[in-house]
Amino acid sequence: MSKKEFIKNEKYLKLNDEGDFVIDYPKPLEIIDFHTHMSNVVPLKLVNPETKGKSLSYPTLPDIEDMDLSVPYWTKINPDEKKKGLLSVIKFSLEGYNIFKDMVQGGTYDNCFKSQTENMIKKNVVLPLSTKKQDRSLEALRLVNDYPDRFIAFCSVHPDDPQMKEKIFKYKQLGAKGYKLKITDLELKGNFEPLIETLKVCYEVGFPVILHTGSLTHIQRENSSKLMWKLLNSTRVEIFGELLKELPDDFRFIFGHSGIAEYKLVAEYLREFPSTYAELSCQSADSIRYLIETLGSERLIYGSDWPALPQAITLSRVLLATENNPEARDHILSKNAQRILNL
């Protein structure tokens, strides 16, 4: 099946001249994309976002024959594939590296502005991905300095950074609007105190916090080695949901990706902690409907994970889920983000 054949059955999606997915909607929309990255905010060799001519290949999209947008993204990719032995761990890690590499090469100003225009995106919230050795926060702030009408920057400081507190206060003064981190329980080695302390500093400066949540839990335990199973579950929702018990009741926490396949567990945490939110990148129309029916729409936020995924994918799912609910659509596409960011 070709992409052209695929979109015949996909309302609100079409292909642009380059064959990429873009939104197909006749009326103007007010949209803030709350989950994006760029060439210079990923912890690999820096690439200037002004670089031209770098196309995106979206390697996280499965072959068109295997694509199923009726479920949260990634949850039907090779569920029965055996992932045992060191080779499977290496292959899994290499696939992740290739995704980051594509984001670095393709996350340029040209590609971003083209996607924003085609998908009616007003602003991208740019989320840097920092490690112990690479702090990309200043690069995110650089984007806002270059194009203040296009971008909003979060900062990202690793919990083990000896200047963690000073940096978070500094980035707040420089214009950062929140804090982003992608970290696993394997990296934390079972010690969550540095992360909890970092989140308390974010609360002190008034930052909303978004973390990557959700793992590839659709893969069967019996098909995985012990190490691979730990890797696949290292960002599961429960890890971060339980941390909220250590934080103030009004701590603004955002479950990135809504936990992927664990969106129902995310809904449970949102019911328990009224200052939390769910960001919807990777979710299906049905899972978004479930979250709306369960929680209402005022704590759900549109995000795409561009350039790892096209901005149109989750956007089309939001439009499907809110066809008979324009108020929910407005909340998800922009109003909730505006409130969180104090815009």
N, C-alpha and C positions, 0 to 999 in steps of 0.2 A: 504494500500500500504506500502510495506517495503522500507527501504533505498535502498536496492539492486534494487528494481523495479524503484524507483525514479530516480536513477542516470543513468538508461538506456537511459533516454531522456535528460540528462544533459551533454553536451560536456564540457570537461576539468575538470570534477569531477569524483572521484572514492572514494572507501572506503579503509581504511587501515585495518590491522588485528584486530583492536579493534572496527571497525565499525564507525570510525570518517571520516568526509569528508576531503580529501586531493586532491591536484591538480594532474591532469593527463595531462602532457605535455611532449613531447619527447626531447625537446631541452633545453639547459641551459639558465637560465634567470638571469638578474641582478636586484634584488628586495630589496627595503627598505620599510619596513612596518611602516608607519608614525603614526599609531594610535594603540598602545598596552598598556597594563597594566601588573602588576605582583602582586604576593602575598602581598608584603609589601608596596605597594603604594596606597592602597585603605583605606579610613578612618574607618576601623574597627579594631578589635584586631589584632595586628601585627602577621603575620605568616612568619617564616623564609623561604625564597625562596629555601633554600637548603633542605627543607623537602621533603621526598620521599614517593611515594606510594599514592599520592592524585590525583584521576582521575577527569576529567572535565565532567560535565553532560550537559553543554550548555542549561540551562533552558530557554533562550530566543528563542530557536528554537521552533516553534509550532509543534504540532503533524504532522507526515509526511503527513497525509491526508490533512492538512490545509496549507502546505508549498507551497508558490508560489514565485519563484525567478524571475519571469518576471516583478515584480514591486519592488520599494524600500522596503526594509525590514520593517517588522512590520505593513505595511499599509493595510494588509488584515486580520489582526488578530482581530477577533470579532468586526467588524465595527458597527454592529447593536446591540451589547450587551448593555443593560441598565446599566448605571453607575450613579446611583442616591443614595443619602443618605450617612450617615457617614460610613456605612459598606463598601461601594464601595471605598471610599477614603482609608480606612484601608487596604482593600484587595490590592489595587493598590500599596500602600506604601510597603506592605509586599512582593509583587512580586519583587519590586525593591531591597529590602533588600536581598532577596534570590539570586538575580543575583549577587550582590556584594559579598555575602558569598561564592558563587561558584567560583568567580574570586579569592578570597583570598585563598580558599582551593586548587584550581587547577592551579593557576598561578605560578608554581614552575619552577626552572631551568630545571629539567628533562623534564617536559611537554613542556616548551618553546623550548628547543633545539631540541626535537623530531619534533615539528611542524615546526621549521625553516628548518630542514633538509628535511623533506618530501615535503615542499612547496617552496624550493629553496630561502628562505629568507636570505639575507646577514646580515641585522641588523634590530633590533626592535627599533623604537623610543618609549621610555617608558614615559607615561604621568601620573604623580601622580595626585591624586584627593584629594586636601586639603580642609579643612573646617576651621571655626574660631578656633576650638580647636585642630585640628590635621593637622600639616604641614608634608607632606610626601616627601618633596623635597630631604632631605638628604638620604632617603631610595632609591630614584631613582638614586641618584649619587653613592650610594653604589654599585648598580648593575654594573655601568660602571667601577667602581674601581675593582670589581671582574672579569668582563669579558669585557674589553674594545673593543674587536673585535666583540662582539655580540650586544652591546647596545649603544644607544644614549639617554641621559637624558634631559628632560625638568624639570623645577621647577614649583611649584604651591603655591602661597601665597594668602590668602584670602584678599580681599580689605579692610576689617575691622581690619586686623592685624596691631597693632600700630607700628610694625617694618617693615611694608611692603617694603618701599624703601630700607632700609638697607639690608633686606634679599635678595631682587632681585639682588642687586649689589654683595652681598656675593656669591650667587649661580652662578652668572656669572663667578666670579673668580674661583669657584670650578669646573667649566666645564660644567654647564648647557648650552644647546643650544637654549632654547626657554622657553615659558611660556604657561601653560595649566590651564584652569579653567572650572568647570561645576557649573553654578550658574543660578538661576531663578529670574524672576522679582518679584515673591512672596517673596523670600528671601531678595531682594534689597528694597522691600516695596516702589517701585516707585522712589527711590533716586539713580540715576545712577552716581552721582558725584564720589563716592569712586572708582567705577569700571573704570570710565574714567581716573581718576588720576593714577590708577594702570597701565592702558594701556599706558599712557604717560611715565611712568617710564620705562616700557618695551621698548618703542621706544627709550628712552634715552640711554639704555644699548645695543640696537641693537637686541633685541629679536623678532623673529616672535612669534605670539600669535595664539593659536588654542583654540577655545571654542566649547563646545557642542552646536549645533544649530539644531532646528527642533523639532516639537512636534507631538503628535498623532492626527493630524488634520483630519484624515479620519473618526474618530468617530463623529457621528452626534450630533449637538448641542442639539436637542430635546431629545436625549438619555442620557444626562448628567445633573447633578445638577449644580448649579451656582459655587459651590466650585470645583467640579470635572472639570468643563470646564476651570476654571482658572488654575488648576493644569496641565491639558492636554496641555494648550497653553502657559505655563510659560517659555518655551525656544524657542518660535517661532522665525523664522529667522528675522522678522522685528525688533524685540527688539535690536538685535546686529548689524544688517545692518545699522540701523539709527545712532548707536553710531559712526560709521565711519565718519560721518559728523563733529564730534568733534575732529578728529585726523588728523595728517599730511597726505598729499596726498600719501607719500611713506611709510606709516605704513603698515607693512606686516601682514595681518590678514588672518586666515585660517578658513573657515566655516567647523567645524567638522561635519561629516556625510553628507556633502552637503545639510544640512537642511532636511534630510530624504525625506518626500513627497513634501517638499517645494523647490525642486532643481531648478525649473524654476525661482523662486524668487531669489535664490542664484545667478543664471546666470545674472539676472538684476543688482544685486549689483556688481558682478564682472565686468560687462560692465561699471558701473559708477565709480568704484574704481579700477584702473589698477594695484595696488600693492596687491590685494587680491587673495586668492586661495580657491579651493574647495577640501576637502579631501573626498574620495569616499566610505568609509565604509558604508554598508547597501544599496548602490545603485544597481539598476538592469542594465543589459546590455543596455536596451533601454534608460534609463535615462543617462547613461554614454555617449552613442552615441549622445544624444541630447546636452549634455554639450560640447562634442568635436565639433559638427557641429556649435554650437552657439558661442563658445569661442575659439576654437582651443584646443590644448593639453598642452600648456606650463604652464598652471596654475591649472592643475588637478593632484592630488596626491593619490596614492594608500595607503589605510589604511584598517585595518581589525576589530579593536576593540577587538582583542584577549586579554584575554581568554573568554570574554563574547560571542564571535562568532568565529567560525573556521577561520583561515587565508585563507583557500581555497575558502570560499564563495565569497567574493568580488573579490578575485584574478581571479576566473573563469569568473566573469562578465566582468572584464577588458579585459581578453583575448578574450572573445566573441566580445566585442565592438570594438576591435582593430585588428580584423583578417586580414583586408586588409590595415592596416595602421601601419606598424612596427615602424615608427618614433614616432607616438603618443604613442604606447606601451612603447617604451623606455623612453619617457618623463614621462609618468605616473608612471611607475614602479620604476624608480630610478633617472633619470636626474633632474627632478624638485626638488626632495627632496635634492639631492646633492647641487643644487644651493641655495636653501633656507638655508641649514645648513652650507654652505661654506665648503663642504667636498672636 
